[in-house]
Amino acid sequence: MQLSRRAFFLRLLLTKPATVTLLKVEVLETFDLDGKSVALLVHHADATSRQEFATWLQNNPKSTMRVRTRTGFETQASVFRVRMCFGRALIIPQEPVQTRRGESLTLWT
């Protein structure tokens, strides 16, 4: 497939930039095996982000995101909306995470 310069630049200019979703959450409960968390129950990090997080969960009930702890550890994770608990999500990281109740995490796509 050959593209003219004009077509190349038009595609470059008209393509939407990737949007990055960045969410701060607080750990409510950890589910541990061998001292490391294999699942986390989380909710919004503060009152100002409550509605934003709830809306994001409603629009993305099952999602794959990156998760970062306060120590800088990062891993891919599956994020699920917990329907019976408004504004809460269950995070299942690919690798066990060292975290505890009350700690803040960052989620992003």
CORRATA-V177037 format. One record per residue. N is the residue number from 1. RES is the residue in one small letter. OMEGA is omega in whole degrees, 0 to 359 (none if undefined). D_FIRST is the distance of its C-alpha to the first C-alpha in Angstrom with 1 decimal. Layout:
BEGIN
N/RES/OMEGA/D_FIRST
N/RES/OMEGA/D_FIRST
END
This chain:
BEGIN
1/m/179/0.0
2/q/177/3.8
3/l/173/6.6
4/s/178/10.1
5/r/181/12.9
6/r/180/14.5
7/a/179/12.0
8/f/182/11.8
9/f/176/15.6
10/l/177/16.1
11/r/180/14.5
12/l/182/16.5
13/l/185/19.6
14/l/179/19.5
15/t/179/18.8
16/k/176/22.2
17/p/179/23.6
18/a/179/24.7
19/t/179/28.3
20/v/176/30.8
21/t/180/33.8
22/l/182/36.9
23/l/174/40.0
24/k/180/43.4
25/v/178/45.5
26/e/180/48.9
27/v/177/49.8
28/l/183/52.5
29/e/176/52.9
30/t/176/51.5
31/f/192/51.4
32/d/169/52.2
33/l/179/52.2
34/d/175/53.7
35/g/179/53.9
36/k/183/50.2
37/s/178/48.8
38/v/174/46.5
39/a/183/46.3
40/l/172/47.2
41/l/186/48.5
42/v/170/47.6
43/h/182/48.1
44/h/182/47.5
45/a/180/48.5
46/d/185/50.7
47/a/182/52.0
48/t/181/49.6
49/s/184/46.5
50/r/183/48.0
51/q/179/46.5
52/e/180/43.0
53/f/179/43.1
54/a/179/44.5
55/t/179/41.9
56/w/179/39.1
57/l/179/40.7
58/q/180/41.0
59/n/182/37.3
60/n/185/36.2
61/p/176/38.8
62/k/185/36.7
63/s/173/34.4
64/t/182/33.1
65/m/171/33.9
66/r/178/35.0
67/v/179/38.7
68/r/177/40.6
69/t/179/44.4
70/r/179/46.7
71/t/178/46.8
72/g/178/43.1
73/f/181/42.2
74/e/175/38.8
75/t/174/37.3
76/q/181/35.1
77/a/171/37.1
78/s/182/37.2
79/v/181/39.0
80/f/174/40.8
81/r/176/42.9
82/v/188/46.5
83/r/184/47.4
84/m/180/51.1
85/c/183/51.2
86/f/174/49.9
87/g/179/47.6
88/r/180/47.5
89/a/174/44.7
90/l/180/44.7
91/i/177/42.5
92/i/182/41.8
93/p/177/40.4
94/q/178/38.6
95/e/178/41.1
96/p/184/44.8
97/v/173/45.6
98/q/180/48.9
99/t/179/49.9
100/r/180/52.9
101/r/178/54.1
102/g/181/53.9
103/e/177/51.1
104/s/176/48.1
105/l/175/44.5
106/t/176/41.2
107/l/174/38.4
108/w/178/34.9
109/t/none/31.3
END
